[in-house]
């Protein structure tokens, strides 16, 4: 890849990951189609994007750890429930036609935007709920299902985690985005990237520009999500979720 193409990749990655880190997911909406448009097959683009997305989580983690916003037991719970699903999803995606799954996921993703929009108070103030055994069991089951989607599909699953943490566990949007970026961005995506890297192919020459854009974009987007209020994050979440849903259906 020549230097001009690397520069284009860097700009695309930077913009995609700033928005993703701000609202808690969605980098694949821009980055993955760009990789395919520039010449990669779907499976190679998916594996390459997954590896680059880990850099988004690293960049966001560097910023969020400065604020020490994560509760360690709750963070470990999200990892323990989600990672098995990620492994399952990543192992089956390369052998499964995904057109029907994409349309279904697109409709579901649009419903997230509508649900958030129709509840103006959602995610504005954090109040811990459903932390008893039954609530954690159901919450963890849903996280495991989202983990399967994260391992097998490319766009928007971080947004599912963000909204689930807000809706079921009572986090405000700012806190939910922090958990999503650190845990999904680094550990869930990292697990999926390892599996896809072993089972599929990666375009290593494209990764430097993607990783730099993801690291810087992740840090800048996380910084914006910290300094801006929950209302702006909520509106950004709804917009990105709507766009991702439409993209999944139309593709």
C-alpha positions as CSV (number, residue, x, y, z in Angstrom):
1,X,0.0,0.0,0.0
2,X,1.4,3.4,-1.0
3,X,1.7,6.4,1.3
4,X,-1.5,8.1,0.0
5,X,-3.6,5.1,0.8
6,X,-2.0,4.8,4.2
7,X,-2.9,8.5,4.8
8,X,-6.5,7.8,3.8
9,X,-6.7,4.8,6.1
10,X,-5.3,6.9,9.0
11,X,-7.8,9.7,8.5
12,X,-10.7,7.2,8.2
13,X,-9.6,5.3,11.3
14,X,-9.1,8.5,13.3
15,X,-12.6,9.9,12.5
16,X,-14.3,6.5,13.0
17,X,-12.7,5.9,16.4
18,X,-13.3,9.4,17.7
19,X,-17.0,8.9,17.2
20,X,-16.9,5.4,18.5
21,X,-15.1,6.3,21.7
22,X,-17.5,9.2,22.3
23,X,-20.7,7.2,22.1
24,X,-19.5,3.7,23.1
25,X,-19.2,1.8,19.9
26,X,-19.7,1.9,16.1
27,X,-16.2,2.3,14.6
28,X,-17.0,-0.6,12.2
29,X,-19.8,1.6,10.6
30,X,-17.1,3.5,8.8
31,X,-13.9,1.5,9.1
32,X,-14.9,-1.9,7.9
33,X,-16.7,-0.7,4.7
34,X,-13.7,1.5,4.0
35,X,-11.4,-1.6,4.1
36,X,-13.6,-3.5,1.8
37,X,-13.9,-0.5,-0.6
38,X,-10.1,-0.2,-0.7
39,X,-9.8,-3.8,-1.8
40,X,-9.9,-6.3,1.0
41,X,-12.3,-9.3,1.0
42,X,-14.9,-9.4,3.8
43,X,-13.1,-12.0,5.9
44,X,-9.7,-10.3,5.6
45,X,-11.2,-6.9,6.3
46,X,-13.1,-8.3,9.4
47,X,-9.9,-9.8,10.9
48,X,-7.9,-6.7,10.2
49,X,-10.6,-4.4,11.6
50,X,-10.9,-6.5,14.8
51,X,-7.2,-6.1,15.5
52,X,-7.2,-2.4,14.9
53,X,-10.3,-2.0,17.1
54,X,-8.2,-3.3,20.1
55,X,-6.1,-0.1,19.7
56,X,-9.3,1.9,20.1
57,X,-9.9,0.2,23.4
58,X,-6.3,0.8,24.5
59,X,-6.4,4.5,23.6
60,X,-9.7,5.0,25.5
61,X,-8.4,3.0,28.4
62,X,-5.4,5.3,28.8
63,X,-7.8,8.2,29.2
64,X,-10.5,6.6,31.4
65,X,-7.9,5.1,33.8
66,X,-6.9,8.7,34.7
67,X,-10.4,9.1,36.2
68,X,-10.5,5.7,37.9
69,X,-14.2,5.3,36.8
70,X,-14.5,1.5,36.8
71,X,-15.6,-0.7,39.7
72,X,-13.3,-3.8,39.5
73,X,-15.8,-6.5,40.6
74,X,-18.4,-5.2,38.1
75,X,-15.7,-5.0,35.4
76,X,-14.7,-8.6,36.0
77,X,-18.3,-9.7,35.9
78,X,-18.7,-8.1,32.4
79,X,-15.6,-9.9,31.2
80,X,-16.6,-13.3,32.7
81,X,-20.0,-13.3,31.1
82,X,-19.1,-11.8,27.8
83,X,-15.8,-13.5,26.8
84,X,-17.2,-17.0,26.3
85,X,-19.8,-15.6,23.9
86,X,-17.1,-13.7,22.0
87,X,-15.1,-17.0,21.5
88,X,-18.2,-18.8,20.2
89,X,-19.1,-16.0,17.8
90,X,-15.6,-15.6,16.4
91,X,-15.2,-19.3,15.8
92,X,-18.4,-19.7,13.8
93,X,-18.6,-16.4,11.8
94,X,-16.2,-17.4,9.0
95,X,-18.4,-20.4,8.1
96,X,-21.8,-18.8,8.4
97,X,-23.6,-16.7,5.7
98,X,-24.5,-13.5,7.5
99,X,-26.9,-11.6,5.2
100,X,-30.0,-12.6,7.2
101,X,-28.2,-12.0,10.5
102,X,-27.2,-8.5,9.4
103,X,-30.7,-7.5,8.5
104,X,-32.1,-8.8,11.8
105,X,-29.3,-7.1,13.7
106,X,-29.9,-3.8,11.8
107,X,-33.6,-3.8,12.7
108,X,-32.6,-4.5,16.4
109,X,-30.0,-1.8,16.3
110,X,-32.5,0.8,15.0
111,X,-34.8,-0.2,17.8
112,X,-32.1,0.7,20.3
113,X,-32.0,4.3,18.9
114,X,-35.8,4.5,19.0
115,X,-35.9,3.1,22.6
116,X,-33.3,5.6,23.8
117,X,-35.0,8.5,22.0
118,X,-38.4,7.8,23.5
119,X,-37.0,7.7,27.1
120,X,-35.5,11.2,27.6
121,X,-34.5,10.4,31.2
122,X,-32.6,7.3,30.3
123,X,-28.9,7.3,31.3
124,X,-28.9,10.8,32.7
125,X,-28.3,9.9,36.3
126,X,-26.6,6.7,37.5
127,X,-28.5,4.5,40.0
128,X,-27.3,1.0,40.7
129,X,-30.1,-1.5,40.1
130,X,-30.5,-5.3,39.5
131,X,-27.4,-6.1,41.5
132,X,-29.0,-9.0,43.3
133,X,-28.3,-12.6,42.2
134,X,-31.3,-12.9,39.9
135,X,-30.6,-9.5,38.3
136,X,-26.9,-10.3,37.8
137,X,-27.8,-13.7,36.3
138,X,-30.1,-12.3,33.7
139,X,-27.8,-9.3,33.0
140,X,-24.9,-11.7,32.5
141,X,-26.9,-13.9,30.2
142,X,-27.7,-11.0,27.9
143,X,-24.0,-9.9,28.0
144,X,-23.1,-13.4,26.9
145,X,-25.5,-13.1,23.9
146,X,-24.0,-9.7,23.0
147,X,-20.6,-11.3,23.2
148,X,-21.6,-13.9,20.6
149,X,-22.7,-10.9,18.3
150,X,-19.4,-9.1,19.1
151,X,-17.3,-12.1,18.0
152,X,-19.3,-12.8,14.9
153,X,-20.5,-9.4,13.6
154,X,-18.7,-6.2,12.9
155,X,-20.7,-3.1,13.7
156,X,-22.5,-1.8,16.7
157,X,-22.2,-4.5,19.3
158,X,-20.4,-2.2,21.7
159,X,-23.5,0.0,21.5
160,X,-25.6,-2.9,22.7
161,X,-23.4,-3.3,25.7
162,X,-23.6,0.5,26.4
163,X,-27.4,0.5,26.3
164,X,-27.7,-2.7,28.3
165,X,-25.5,-1.3,31.1
166,X,-27.7,1.8,31.1
167,X,-31.0,0.1,30.9
168,X,-30.5,-3.0,33.1
169,X,-27.8,-2.0,35.6
170,X,-28.7,1.7,35.9
171,X,-25.4,3.3,34.8
172,X,-25.5,6.7,33.3
173,X,-24.2,7.0,29.7
174,X,-20.8,8.4,30.7
175,X,-20.1,5.5,33.0
176,X,-21.5,2.9,30.5
177,X,-19.3,4.2,27.7
178,X,-16.3,3.9,29.9
179,X,-17.0,0.2,30.7
180,X,-17.7,-0.5,27.1
181,X,-14.6,1.1,25.7
182,X,-12.2,-0.5,28.2
183,X,-13.7,-4.0,28.5
184,X,-15.3,-4.5,25.1
185,X,-12.7,-2.5,23.3
186,X,-9.6,-4.2,24.7
187,X,-10.7,-7.6,26.0
188,X,-13.7,-8.7,24.0
189,X,-12.3,-7.3,20.7
190,X,-8.9,-8.6,21.6
191,X,-10.2,-12.2,22.1
192,X,-12.1,-12.0,18.8
193,X,-9.1,-10.6,17.0
194,X,-6.9,-13.5,18.2
195,X,-9.4,-16.2,17.1
196,X,-10.0,-14.5,13.7
197,X,-6.2,-14.1,13.3
198,X,-5.7,-17.8,13.8
199,X,-8.6,-19.0,11.7
200,X,-8.5,-16.3,9.0
201,X,-6.1,-13.9,7.3
202,X,-4.9,-10.4,8.3
203,X,-3.6,-7.7,6.0
204,X,-0.6,-6.7,8.2
205,X,0.6,-3.9,5.9
206,X,-2.6,-2.0,6.5
207,X,-2.4,-2.2,10.3
208,X,0.1,0.6,11.1
209,X,-2.2,3.4,9.9
210,X,-5.3,1.7,11.4
211,X,-3.7,1.3,14.8
212,X,-2.4,4.8,15.0
213,X,-5.8,6.2,14.0
214,X,-7.5,3.9,16.5
215,X,-5.2,4.8,19.4
216,X,-5.4,8.5,18.9
217,X,-9.1,8.5,18.0
218,X,-9.9,6.3,21.0
219,X,-8.1,8.7,23.4
220,X,-9.7,11.8,21.9
221,X,-13.2,10.3,21.8
222,X,-12.9,9.1,25.4
223,X,-11.8,12.6,26.5
224,X,-14.8,14.1,24.8
225,X,-17.2,11.6,26.5
226,X,-15.7,12.5,29.9
227,X,-15.9,16.3,29.6
228,X,-19.3,16.4,27.9
229,X,-22.6,15.7,29.6
230,X,-24.8,12.6,29.5
231,X,-27.4,14.4,27.3
232,X,-24.9,15.0,24.4
233,X,-23.6,11.4,24.7
234,X,-27.1,10.1,24.6
235,X,-27.9,12.0,21.4
236,X,-24.7,10.9,19.8
237,X,-25.5,7.3,20.8
238,X,-28.9,7.5,19.2
239,X,-27.5,9.0,15.9
240,X,-24.7,6.4,15.6
241,X,-27.1,3.5,16.4
242,X,-29.6,4.7,13.8
243,X,-26.9,4.9,11.2
244,X,-25.4,1.5,12.0
245,X,-28.9,-0.1,11.8
246,X,-29.5,1.4,8.4
247,X,-26.1,0.4,7.2
248,X,-26.6,-3.2,8.3
249,X,-29.9,-3.4,6.5
250,X,-28.9,-1.7,3.3
251,X,-25.6,-3.7,3.0
